[in-house]
Amino acid sequence: AATELALTLGSWAEGGSWWTARWQVDHNQPLSDAAAVRVSYEGQEDDTLYRANGGRRDYQDVYATVFWQLSDNLSWSINAQYRWEAAPQLLGVNRPTPLLVNEGLYYTGPVADGVYYAGDPWFLEPTGTVKLPRDATLLDAGDYSDADYWVTQSVLQYEAESLILVNRTLLEGVDRQRYHGFEYAEWVQGLTLENRTELHLPLNIVGREGGLVTGISLRRHENEALVNYFNEYFFNFDISQPGRRVLPEQFPFSYFPGEAGPDGVPFFGAAAGSAESTDSTLDNAAVFAEAELPLSDTLSLSAGLRWDYWDADAQDAFPPAGMTPISDSYDTGKLSWNGSLAWKPVDTHRYYIAHHRAHSIAGSVTGGGILLGPATAADGSLIGQIDPDNFDNQSILWEVGGRWSFLDGRLGAGLTAYKQERQRQSLRSGNEDIEVQGVEFESNLAQGNWRANFNATFIEGWYRDSAPFQLGGRSIWDLFGPGVGGSGGGFKGVFDGGQVPVGDYRISGLPRWNFSAGIAYAPSRGFGAGMWGEWNSHVPGNLDLEYWVPSQYTLNASLSWRGDGWDITVRLLNLTDQDNWIHHGDAFMNNLVIGRELPRRAELSVRWDL
């Protein structure tokens, strides 16, 4: 038997610390010569730097697994996990501009109420600028997120001389509620059942022993969700001022009200234009096969095929009173495949080229439910519509690389070049085509008690012949008045137009260059220390490149003391107290919100074996 305990306490920062506690208990126990159990419990209570506005990241997580060797040929394992989590979105800082990300100056001032739905442009005419405190955020003290998640899996395996038969059965459930006063809300209940049976066989085609894995997978996903995102304006709140940020209270005449749903929270149904508010089922049947085949002493081939059949049904989960819920169904089949060729001329060198082509479904933000849009029939009645484009997302990947080992395995290095073309569901029409290509170098060194690593990455990412959607409109300056150089064009909602035309655009928030490195002295007993950090090049803030997040770095360090079965570690994070910005990486929020890295802080962790 073995038990490990771990505890982290505190986040101490200059000018204001906050309570952080993480704990873990992990126990392994043999039950007999043929059975064993493992139980793990982990939890966290974290007020976060944004505690004044209700920021928290709390969770409780319990995991258990039992393994039985039923006979010489048959084994069975069961594992289960339950997790509760309360972590509202921290959201970051609104009103991003070049002045904010370059000089830290935030445009202050209120936005007038009662103009947006009167047809007038809705924008801000700032009253001045101010340096924001580090804990300023769009989050409100009344915001909440509460989620229960559980999963259990059974794995039954039979082994004979020439084959292995494995059956995996998984059952997963989720129950989640979330509300933000600015205003976003969701209510989700989901259930997934999957059974996968796979057969492992030897494969001999060219006189060399390889292997084949083939089988079938059956999966059913049920998802009921209600969503409210019709009042996501963000820019109208001045977060430099104290007080709550609740849209229906502060902007009642610019508020588009929904209907009261669970717990009295307002929601919109699919018939009202909220495509995520559906009660849906998705049945998926798949057959697959993957072969590993040595072609020579130094050359090997891997190839796989998977055919998926999807059958989807969705209806409005929140229809207007007295109305028959709109609904639709759709089914389709897709073939995915992959292949790779590897060459290993010596034990310390390996080279490969790989190609993958895979299909997936664009599901809702609420756990993968089927999206349902309203449509009008020939007789003028309202019907539902599942967009076939949501079942036509494809990823095509080419990758080539090498791995090398030197100094009897103490020094390792790798180089990878890749290109990916994929589609993603668009908020406007059809799918967005995304192209990403890059090169990555990685290396690590282990010499005695010393460890070191270095990584360098170059990434070029573009939307190709596409028109990504930016909430609020095409330009950040449409949200500002002429007094600060804005256009005064006003906020543009989901259905209001005012977006970029079809074209090629760099992916926002994606740096072309990223470097990371670390070095540590880690003896089995006694004093240890480490330092690691990361630097990235500047990144585009929005599609028209109206603002850029500058190049940034973060440096961290640690001190530790280790004994027999215990260790104590102090981590010093953001050692130089860089005031870094974090782009959310998605075009949807480009012009409204930007994240912020936490300030310099220290954490204490203790681990010991019982």
TORLUM-129363 format. One record per residue (C-alpha): x, y, z; residue number from 1. Coordinates in pm, 1 decimal. Each point is the difference from the previous one (the first is absolute). Last residue first. Layout:
         xx         yy         zz   pos
          X          Y          Z   NUM
...
***
This chain:
         xx         yy         zz   pos
      275.6      795.4      428.6   610
      165.1      193.9     -281.8   609
       43.0      379.3       18.8   608
      -65.8      309.4     -206.5   607
        4.3      367.9      101.3   606
      -64.4      299.5     -224.7   605
       47.8      373.8       70.1   604
     -102.6      259.7     -258.4   603
      150.2      340.0      -76.9   602
     -128.4      290.7     -209.1   601
       98.4      251.2     -266.4   600
     -312.8      123.1     -179.1   599
     -263.9     -211.7     -179.3   598
      -14.0       23.4     -379.0   597
     -280.5      204.8     -154.3   596
     -275.2      -91.6     -242.3   595
     -146.6      205.4     -286.9   594
     -366.5       78.2      -65.7   593
     -214.6      181.0     -258.8   592
      160.1       36.3     -342.6   591
      149.6     -347.3      -47.2   590
     -272.5     -195.5      185.1   589
     -139.9     -203.9     -294.2   588
      337.8      -13.3     -179.1   587
      134.5     -260.0      242.3   586
      339.3       -8.3      167.7   585
     -102.3      142.3      337.2   584
      294.9      240.2       -5.2   583
      199.5        3.1      324.3   582
      158.5      328.3      105.8   581
      317.8       25.4      207.2   580
       79.8      233.9      288.0   579
      333.5     -166.8       72.6   578
       71.6      -46.2      372.3   577
      365.8     -103.2      -44.5   576
      -57.1     -337.4      170.0   575
     -322.7      -80.9     -178.4   574
      -32.3     -297.3      237.4   573
      226.2      -72.9      297.1   572
      -62.9     -360.9       97.8   571
       93.5     -128.9      346.8   570
       37.8     -376.3       24.4   569
       12.2     -241.5      294.2   568
       76.8     -370.8      -50.2   567
      -78.3     -329.0      167.5   566
       60.5     -375.5      -29.6   565
      365.5        4.0      104.7   564
       97.9      366.6      -17.2   563
      -37.0      282.2     -247.6   562
       40.0      375.7       36.3   561
     -121.4      226.6     -277.8   560
       45.2      347.0     -148.9   559
     -187.6      107.3     -312.2   558
       24.8      263.9     -271.7   557
     -220.5      162.1     -264.2   556
       59.2      244.7     -287.9   555
     -272.0      128.3     -234.7   554
       64.0      173.4     -332.4   553
     -188.4      230.6     -233.3   552
       -9.2      124.5     -360.9   551
     -268.1      264.8      -38.0   550
     -374.3      -71.3      -34.3   549
      -89.4      167.5     -327.8   548
     -281.1      240.5      -89.4   547
     -189.1       92.9     -315.7   546
      125.5     -312.9     -179.6   545
     -315.1      -22.4     -216.8   544
      -81.6     -345.2      138.6   543
       54.6       90.8      363.9   542
      271.8        4.3      266.5   541
      292.1     -119.8     -210.7   540
      279.4     -161.8      205.8   539
      344.1      119.5      105.4   538
      273.1     -259.8       42.1   537
        4.4     -250.0      285.3   536
      237.4      -56.3      290.5   535
      -14.6     -274.6      263.3   534
      170.3      -78.8      328.8   533
      154.0     -255.1      227.9   532
      215.9       -0.5      309.3   531
       77.1     -281.6      239.2   530
      140.9      -75.7      341.7   529
       80.9     -295.6      217.0   528
      124.2      -57.1      356.4   527
       24.4     -343.6      155.4   526
      -81.1     -351.3     -117.3   525
      -74.9     -153.6     -342.5   524
      181.0      293.4     -160.0   523
     -192.3      242.0     -227.2   522
      205.8      287.1     -145.0   521
     -228.3      157.7     -257.9   520
       22.9      183.9     -331.5   519
     -281.2      127.5     -218.1   518
      -66.4      133.4     -346.1   517
     -286.9      134.5     -210.4   516
       -2.3      180.5     -333.2   515
     -305.5      101.1     -203.8   514
       -5.6      165.5     -340.7   513
     -291.4       67.2     -236.1   512
     -230.5       93.6      283.9   511
     -371.4      -97.5      -30.7   510
     -241.7      243.0      164.8   509
     -189.5       77.4     -318.0   508
       28.4     -242.3     -290.9   507
      130.4      197.1     -296.9   506
     -268.6       86.1     -252.1   505
      -64.8     -103.8     -362.5   504
     -325.2      113.7     -161.5   503
     -378.8        2.1       22.9   502
     -117.5      340.1      119.2   501
       56.6      119.3      358.8   500
     -312.4       66.4      207.2   499
     -256.8      281.6       25.2   498
     -297.3     -236.4       -7.5   497
     -267.1       39.2      269.5   496
     -102.4     -361.7       69.3   495
      264.7      -88.6      258.8   494
        8.0      350.7      145.1   493
      182.6      308.5     -127.0   492
       94.8      268.3      253.7   491
       23.4      354.7     -129.2   490
      122.9      184.1     -306.6   489
      141.3      273.2      222.4   488
      307.1        2.3     -222.1   487
      252.4       28.9      279.1   486
      285.9      249.7        8.4   485
      -28.3       78.2      369.6   484
     -271.0      266.7      -21.7   483
     -149.7     -169.6     -307.1   482
     -176.5     -259.4      219.3   481
      114.0     -350.2       86.2   480
     -153.6     -343.6      -68.5   479
       47.6       36.9     -377.0   478
      368.7       50.1       83.3   477
       43.5     -368.0       87.9   476
      -79.4      -73.5     -364.3   475
     -189.8     -281.3     -174.6   474
     -298.6      -23.6      228.9   473
      -94.3      -49.8      363.2   472
       55.6     -375.5       -1.1   471
      266.6      -86.4     -258.1   470
     -105.7     -264.7     -255.1   469
      247.1     -165.1     -236.7   468
      -44.9       63.7     -375.1   467
      185.5     -268.8     -195.8   466
      215.4      -41.5     -310.9   465
      280.3     -125.9      225.5   464
        9.6       70.1      373.4   463
      369.6        1.1       74.6   462
      263.6     -144.8      237.4   461
      379.7        8.9      -26.6   460
      172.5     -171.8      289.8   459
      371.5       -5.3       95.3   458
       93.8     -189.2      314.6   457
      314.2      -26.2      212.6   456
       39.6     -231.7      299.2   455
      283.8      -40.0      249.0   454
       41.9     -240.9      289.7   453
      237.7      -51.9      291.3   452
       40.0     -248.9      284.9   451
      291.7      -30.2      243.1   450
       35.1     -266.3      269.3   449
      231.4     -213.7     -216.4   448
      -26.0      130.8     -353.6   447
     -345.0        7.4     -158.1   446
      -44.3      213.0     -313.2   445
     -313.7       86.4     -195.5   444
      -68.6      129.5     -348.9   443
     -293.9      120.7     -207.9   442
      -19.6      168.8     -339.7   441
     -335.8       87.4     -156.0   440
      -80.9      111.0     -354.5   439
     -325.8      146.3     -121.5   438
     -307.0       -2.3     -215.9   437
     -360.4       93.2       72.4   436
     -280.8       42.5     -251.7   435
     -358.1       65.1      106.1   434
     -305.8      -13.5     -226.6   433
     -311.2      142.0      168.8   432
     -320.0     -198.4      -48.7   431
     -337.9       83.0     -147.4   430
     -175.1      322.5       90.0   429
       44.5      272.7      263.4   428
       81.4     -152.1      337.6   427
      248.2     -229.9     -171.6   426
       63.7     -366.3       80.9   425
      364.2      -92.1      -39.0   424
      186.0     -152.6     -291.8   423
      352.1     -134.3       -7.5   422
      331.0       21.8     -182.4   421
      309.2     -102.8      192.9   420
      365.4       27.3      -95.2   419
      286.8     -146.3      198.7   418
      373.6       11.3       66.5   417
      149.9     -185.9      296.2   416
      351.9       -5.6      146.3   415
      100.5     -205.1      301.5   414
      287.0      -14.3      245.6   413
      116.5     -223.9      283.1   412
      308.9       15.6      219.7   411
       58.7     -249.8      281.1   410
      -78.4     -297.6     -223.3   409
      351.9     -139.8      -16.3   408
      143.7      343.6      -82.6   407
     -236.6       54.2     -293.2   406
     -360.5      -77.1     -104.2   405
     -169.5      131.8     -312.0   404
     -358.9       41.8     -115.1   403
     -104.4      109.2     -349.9   402
     -295.5      161.8     -166.6   401
     -262.7       20.7     -268.8   400
     -367.5       85.9       44.7   399
     -289.9       47.2     -239.2   398
     -343.8       59.1      149.2   397
     -345.3       26.2     -155.2   396
     -287.0       81.6      238.6   395
     -360.0      -12.6     -118.9   394
     -321.4      151.9      129.4   393
     -291.9     -117.8     -214.5   392
     -261.5      -87.7      259.7   391
      -64.5      361.8      103.7   390
      -23.8       85.1     -370.9   389
     -318.5     -212.5      -10.3   388
     -175.0      276.7      201.5   387
     -275.6     -145.6      217.5   386
     -320.9      192.7      -73.8   385
     -314.3       53.3      203.9   384
     -338.0      111.7     -132.6   383
     -204.7      320.5       17.8   382
     -309.8       14.6     -222.8   381
       -7.6      219.6     -310.3   380
     -163.1     -260.0     -226.4   379
      332.1      -61.5     -177.5   378
      170.6      -70.0      333.7   377
      191.0      261.4      197.4   376
      323.6      -81.0      183.1   375
      118.0        9.0      359.5   374
      348.4     -136.1       73.0   373
       78.4     -313.4      196.1   372
      345.3      -84.8      133.0   371
       56.7     -354.0      127.6   370
      140.7      -20.0      353.0   369
      373.9      -28.6       52.3   368
       40.4      103.3      362.0   367
     -157.1      344.6       19.8   366
      210.4      177.7     -261.3   365
     -204.1     -177.5     -267.4   364
      131.1     -272.9     -228.0   363
      196.4       20.7     -323.3   362
       35.7     -361.5     -112.2   361
      329.0     -165.7      -95.7   360
      187.3     -137.5     -300.1   359
      363.2     -110.4      -15.3   358
      282.5       -5.6     -256.2   357
      345.3      -80.4      137.1   356
      334.2      -18.6     -184.3   355
      332.4      -95.3      154.1   354
      371.4       16.1      -85.3   353
      261.4     -147.2      231.8   352
      363.4        3.6      106.7   351
      166.9     -186.0      290.8   350
      360.0       13.5      123.7   349
      154.9     -156.7      311.4   348
      -64.2     -365.5      -81.3   347
      140.6       37.9     -350.0   346
     -161.4       36.5     -346.0   345
     -347.7       42.7      153.5   344
     -239.7       94.0     -280.9   343
     -369.8       59.2       66.1   342
     -284.3       23.0     -252.9   341
     -337.7      129.8      110.6   340
     -361.2      -41.4     -105.0   339
     -337.0      134.6      104.8   338
     -362.6      -36.3     -101.2   337
     -347.1      142.1       49.3   336
     -319.3     -100.8     -183.7   335
     -328.7      181.7       59.0   334
     -367.1     -101.1       28.3   333
     -311.6      215.1       26.4   332
     -323.8       44.0      192.1   331
     -223.9      296.6       73.4   330
     -305.0       73.0      212.3   329
     -206.3      312.5       65.2   328
     -214.8      165.0      263.2   327
     -207.4      310.0       75.8   326
     -185.4      -36.2      330.3   325
     -380.7       15.8      -33.0   324
     -100.8      341.8      130.7   323
     -230.9       54.3      299.8   322
      260.6      185.4      202.6   321
      305.6       89.3     -205.0   320
      246.3     -286.7      -45.5   319
      289.3      -63.9      242.6   318
      172.5     -329.0      -90.0   317
      -60.9       43.8     -374.9   316
       43.3     -337.1     -166.6   315
      297.2     -201.2     -118.0   314
       62.3     -339.7     -158.5   313
      334.1     -121.8     -135.6   312
      108.1     -324.8     -169.1   311
      373.9      -26.6      -58.3   310
      184.9     -275.3     -190.2   309
      375.3      -10.3       38.3   308
      256.6     -187.9     -212.3   307
      350.4      -32.4      137.8   306
      314.9     -102.2     -188.9   305
      359.8      -44.8      118.2   304
      354.3      -31.0     -128.0   303
      342.6      -48.9      161.8   302
      308.4      -93.8     -199.6   301
      346.1      -99.1      120.8   300
      356.5       35.7     -131.6   299
      328.7      -90.5      172.6   298
        8.4     -381.6       11.5   297
     -237.9      -10.8     -295.1   296
     -367.2       60.4      -80.8   295
     -122.8      -18.4      360.2   294
     -383.7       20.6        1.4   293
     -225.6      169.1      254.2   292
     -365.2      -19.5     -109.0   291
     -304.0      199.6      106.9   290
     -364.1      -96.8      -50.9   289
     -324.3      177.8       79.5   288
     -376.6      -37.1       -2.8   287
     -219.6      277.6      134.0   286
     -358.2       47.1      118.7   285
     -105.7      337.7      139.5   284
     -338.8       96.2      140.6   283
      -51.5      366.3       85.4   282
     -291.7      114.6      213.2   281
     -125.1      352.9       49.7   280
     -204.0      226.5      227.1   279
      100.3      338.7     -133.6   278
       89.5      351.5      112.2   277
      329.8       21.6     -193.7   276
     -161.4      156.6     -310.2   275
     -119.5      303.0      197.0   274
     -203.7      173.8     -271.2   273
     -339.9       41.3      166.3   272
     -116.2     -337.2     -137.5   271
      307.3     -156.4      162.4   270
     -108.6      120.6      342.5   269
      116.1      301.0      198.4   268
       80.7        3.6      371.5   267
      -60.2      214.6      310.7   266
       99.4     -149.2      340.1   265
     -295.4      -68.2      232.3   264
      168.8     -304.6      156.3   263
      -70.5     -193.1     -323.9   262
     -152.1      220.1     -272.5   261
     -137.2      355.7       -6.5   260
      -54.5      126.6     -355.5   259
      252.0      229.1     -165.5   258
       30.0      376.2       14.8   257
      187.9      214.1     -256.4   256
      163.7      267.7      212.8   255
       80.9      346.7     -130.6   254
     -277.6      164.4      202.0   253
       92.1     -186.4      320.6   252
      370.1       92.3      -19.4   251
      124.9       -1.4      361.9   250
     -233.3     -257.8      151.7   249
      -41.8     -227.3     -305.2   248
      377.1       17.0      -65.9   247
      139.1      -90.5      340.4   246
      350.8      128.5       66.0   245
        2.9       76.5      371.7   244
      186.0      283.4      162.5   243
      343.3      156.9        0.0   242
      122.8      204.6     -298.5   241
      303.3      -91.0     -211.5   240
     -215.8     -278.5     -146.8   239
     -199.0      247.7     -210.4   238
     -270.6     -225.3     -150.3   237
     -127.7       72.7     -355.1   236
      275.7     -192.4     -180.6   235
     -128.1     -344.1      105.4   234
     -300.2      -12.2     -242.7   233
     -118.0     -357.4       45.3   232
     -377.7       47.6       16.2   231
     -126.3     -285.0     -222.2   230
      217.8     -264.9      165.3   229
     -262.5     -205.4      184.8   228
       21.1     -379.1      -27.8   227
     -212.4     -300.9       92.2   226
      135.4     -351.6      -45.2   225
     -115.3     -359.9      -21.0   224
      259.3     -247.8     -123.3   223
      -20.8     -371.2      -74.6   222
      303.8     -170.6     -151.2   221
       -9.3     -357.9     -127.4   220
      307.7     -195.2     -106.7   219
       67.4     -332.6     -169.9   218
      358.9      -90.9      -92.2   217
      116.9     -287.5     -216.1   216
      327.0     -184.5      -37.5   215
      342.6      -37.5     -154.3   214
      356.8        4.3      127.4   213
      258.4     -163.0     -224.3   212
      361.6      -88.9       82.3   211
      334.5      -61.0     -161.4   210
      231.4     -299.8      -39.0   209
      212.7        3.8     -312.3   208
      -27.4     -229.6     -300.4   207
     -145.6      268.5     -223.2   206
     -362.0      -31.9      109.2   205
       -3.3     -126.8      361.4   204
     -255.3      152.4      235.5   203
      -56.0     -111.5      358.2   202
     -346.3       79.9      136.8   201
     -146.3      245.1      248.4   200
     -382.9        4.4        4.5   199
     -194.4      303.2      120.2   198
     -342.0       43.6      155.2   197
     -121.3      347.4       88.9   196
     -317.1       80.8      193.7   195
      -99.4      360.5       58.9   194
     -265.8      169.6      212.2   193
      -12.9      378.0       40.4   192
     -237.1      208.3      216.3   191
      -43.2      376.1        9.3   190
     -179.9      263.9      205.9   189
       81.4      363.5      -71.2   188
     -120.1      340.3      121.9   187
      172.4      305.2     -145.3   186
        8.2      372.8       69.1   185
      177.1      306.6     -138.1   184
      -64.6      365.4       85.0   183
      205.9      231.5      130.4   182
     -146.2     -164.9      311.5   181
      166.4     -333.3      -59.4   180
     -183.1     -328.3       62.8   179
      107.6     -362.6      -21.2   178
     -171.6     -333.3       68.0   177
      142.3     -345.8      -68.6   176
     -113.6     -364.5       30.6   175
      227.0     -248.5     -178.1   174
      -10.2     -376.9      -52.0   173
      230.4     -267.6     -138.9   172
      -39.2     -375.4      -55.1   171
      282.2     -193.3     -164.3   170
       22.0     -364.8     -107.2   169
      328.4     -141.1     -129.9   168
       33.1     -351.4     -144.3   167
      343.3     -138.0      -85.3   166
       93.0     -317.3     -189.6   165
      370.6      -82.4      -30.9   164
      130.3     -248.1     -253.0   163
      271.1     -254.5      -83.0   162
       70.9     -185.2      323.2   161
     -323.8      101.6      168.9   160
      -84.8      315.2      197.8   159
     -345.8      104.9      117.5   158
      -58.5      354.0      123.8   157
     -304.4      157.5      169.0   156
       19.1      374.6       60.4   155
     -287.6      169.2      187.4   154
      -29.3      378.2       16.8   153
     -172.5      248.1      229.0   152
      -41.1      374.1      -41.1   151
     -135.9      280.9      215.0   150
      -27.9      376.0      -33.7   149
     -182.1      250.7      219.8   148
       31.8      367.0      -93.3   147
      -73.8      328.2      176.0   146
       91.8      335.4     -148.7   145
      -82.3      330.3      162.9   144
      -10.0      373.4      -57.5   143
     -129.9      218.0      285.4   142
      339.4      154.3       77.6   141
       30.2      117.5     -361.1   140
      279.8      -86.8     -244.0   139
      106.8      272.9     -243.9   138
      336.7        6.7      171.9   137
      224.1      230.9      199.9   136
      241.5     -194.3      224.7   135
      316.2      154.6     -143.2   134
     -117.8      354.7       67.7   133
      -80.2      193.6     -318.0   132
      203.9      302.4     -102.6   131
     -246.1      271.4     -103.5   130
     -120.1      176.8     -312.7   129
     -257.1      273.0      -56.3   128
     -373.1       70.9      -45.5   127
      -40.8     -247.0     -283.9   126
     -276.5       37.7     -264.1   125
     -131.1     -357.2      -13.0   124
     -221.5     -148.6     -271.9   123
     -356.5     -106.2      -80.9   122
     -117.3      107.5     -346.1   121
     -369.5       97.7       -9.4   120
     -265.8     -253.1      -98.4   119
     -218.2       47.2      307.1   118
      129.1     -340.0      110.5   117
      345.7      147.1       63.6   116
      -98.5      337.1      143.8   115
     -152.3      -51.6      344.8   114
      306.6       18.0      220.6   113
      300.8      228.1      -34.6   112
      347.4     -150.0       33.6   111
      206.5      108.9      299.1   110
      362.7      116.6        3.1   109
      355.1     -128.0       21.4   108
      249.5      -95.2     -271.0   107
      270.8     -221.8      149.9   106
      370.5       85.6      -13.0   105
      245.0     -290.2       32.9   104
      250.5      159.2     -236.1   103
       26.9     -251.1     -286.0   102
     -299.4     -230.2       60.1   101
     -236.8      275.5      115.1   100
      102.6      275.0     -243.6    99
      -21.4     -244.3     -293.7    98
     -361.9      -64.3      102.4    97
     -189.2     -267.9      197.5    96
     -329.6      128.9      148.3    95
      -59.1     -289.7      243.9    94
      244.5     -157.4      246.2    93
        7.0     -365.8      108.0    92
     -284.9     -249.0      -41.2    91
       55.2     -181.1      331.8    90
     -252.8     -262.8     -106.6    89
     -173.0     -142.5      306.2    88
      171.2     -302.5      158.9    87
     -202.7     -225.5      229.3    86
       85.2     -365.4      -65.0    85
     -126.0     -335.1      125.7    84
      174.4     -310.6     -128.8    83
      -91.4     -369.5       25.1    82
      217.8     -273.2     -148.0    81
      -40.7     -373.2      -54.7    80
      224.9     -286.4     -103.6    79
      -71.7     -366.6      -62.6    78
      259.3     -256.9     -103.7    77
      -34.5     -355.4     -124.7    76
      256.3     -261.2      -97.4    75
      -25.3     -331.0     -188.4    74
      268.9     -231.1     -134.5    73
      176.0     -137.0      308.3    72
     -321.6       43.6      194.3    71
     -206.9      274.1      167.0    70
      290.2      243.9       32.5    69
     -202.8      269.9      175.1    68
       56.7      376.5       -4.5    67
     -189.2      264.9      198.0    66
        5.2      371.7      -71.3    65
     -102.4      303.1      203.5    64
       -9.2      376.4      -62.1    63
     -139.4      285.4      211.6    62
       25.5      367.5     -103.1    61
     -111.7      308.5      192.6    60
       26.0      341.2     -167.6    59
       39.2      370.8       64.2    58
      128.0      265.5     -240.7    57
     -126.3      332.9      134.3    56
      -54.5      359.2     -112.1    55
     -286.2      165.3      188.6    54
       77.5      359.9      -95.6    53
      213.0       67.8      308.1    52
      150.6     -349.9      -49.2    51
      171.0      102.0     -326.0    50
      349.2     -107.3      113.9    49
     -133.3     -354.0       28.6    48
     -227.9     -124.5      283.4    47
      136.1     -351.6      -41.8    46
     -130.8     -301.3      187.7    45
      130.3     -313.9     -166.4    44
      -61.7     -370.5       34.9    43
      148.6     -337.9      -84.0    42
      -93.8     -351.4      106.6    41
      156.7     -314.3     -141.3    40
      -86.2     -365.7       56.5    39
      190.1     -292.3     -153.9    38
     -103.4     -362.7       34.1    37
      176.7     -332.0      -60.7    36
      -87.1     -355.9      -95.4    35
      169.9     -327.4      -93.7    34
      246.5      -61.7      284.5    33
     -256.0      150.7      233.8    32
     -152.1      339.1       84.3    31
      311.5      202.3      -79.4    30
      -43.3      365.2      108.4    29
       99.6      323.4     -174.5    28
      -90.0      329.8      169.4    27
       16.5      355.7     -137.4    26
      -93.6      297.4      216.8    25
        8.7      344.8     -157.0    24
      -31.4      356.7      126.5    23
      -17.4      343.4     -153.9    22
      -40.4      320.5      199.0    21
       16.6      356.5     -124.9    20
      -97.4      303.0      202.3    19
       82.8      337.5     -143.9    18
      282.9      246.5       34.6    17
       -7.0      377.8      -33.9    16
      249.2      272.1      -82.5    15
      287.5     -232.6      -73.6    14
     -114.8     -355.8      -56.6    13
      -30.6     -311.0      217.8    12
     -198.8     -284.3     -148.8    11
      -67.9     -242.1      282.5    10
       26.5     -364.9       86.8     9
       72.4     -306.6     -213.0     8
      -39.7     -348.8      149.9     7
       96.8     -348.8     -116.6     6
      -51.9     -340.3      165.9     5
      117.6     -333.9     -139.1     4
     -114.3     -341.1      124.1     3
      151.5     -340.7      -84.9     2
     -112.3     -356.6       65.7     1
***
